[in-house]
Amino acid sequence: MTTVHAHLDEPREQAATTLRKAAGDQGWNLAEGASDTDTLVFRKGMTLFSWGAEITVQLDETADNETGLTFTTKETWAFTDWGRGRRAIGKLLDAAGAEKD
């Protein structure tokens, strides 16, 4: 499990849209039933190189045009992610234009 704090210079609704697009472009699926206005849950199923993964993003509007983000990763069928979660979050941050805190 990995936790990363970041921020995006956009209001919460726009930040959620930006993150959904960036995650979708990277092959992550939005878990509709587990997500709401303050939390986005992205999942990838099992592949040749992964046993399934999940990224949860908590969105906290900190100012009119800034949203605080807390990313948490979880591997579905593994005890450790060997750094894959941190790399996946980094790619998502870069694609969304967000900055680590």
N, C-alpha and C positions, 0 to 999 in steps of 0.2 A: 504494500500500500504506500502510495506517495501522495503528499499534499503540497500544493504550490499556490502561493498568493500572487495575484496580479491585478491590473486594472486596465480598463478600456475607456478611452475618452469619448464615450457615447452614453446617452440615457439608457436605462435598463432595457426597455423594449427593443431599441435599435441594437443594443449589445447582444441580446438574445438572438435576434435575426442574423446578425453577423456571425455569431458562434455556430448557429445551426447550419448556415451555408458553408462555413469553413470545415466543419466536421463532416458534413455530407460529401464535400469534395474529396475528403480523405478516406471515405469508405465507412464512416461511423453512421449508425442508424439511431435516430431519436427514439427513445423508449417513451412513447406517448403516455402510457398509464402511470409511469413513475415520475414524469416531469410536470411542472406547474409554472406559474409566472416567476417564481424565485429560484427554481431549481431545474436544471436541464440534465438529463441522464442520457448518455450516448453509449451504445454497445456495438461490439464486433463479435461475430460468432467464431467458432473454431475454424482454423485454417491449418495448412501444413506447418506454419511457423508459430502458431498461437493456439492456446486452449480456450480462447475467449477472453475478452477484456471489457471493462466498463470504466467510463470517466463520468464523474458527477461534478457539475459546476453549480456552485451557489452564487447567485447574483445579488449584490447589495448596492443600491443606488446611494453613492456617497455625496454627490453634488448634482446640480442640474445636468451637467454634461459629462459625468464620470460614473462608472460602475465598477465597484470592487468585485473581484472574482476569486473564488476559492475552488481550486480543482482538487479532486480526490480520485485516485485510481484504485481499481480492484481487478485482480485476475480471477476468472471464473473457476478454473480447475488447477491452480498452482499455488504454492505457498509463497513464492517470491516472483517478482516480475523481471529480475535481472536488469533493471534500469529501463525496461521498455516503457513503463508508465511515464517516467520523467521525460523520455524522448518524445513520446506521443503528445504530451502536454506542450512541450516546446514547439513541436510542429504546429499544433493548433494555435498557440499564442502568436507565432510568426504569421500564419495565414490570416488570423483575425486582426492583426496589427496591435495586439495587446502588449503591455510591458509588465515584466515581473516586478514585484515590490521588494 
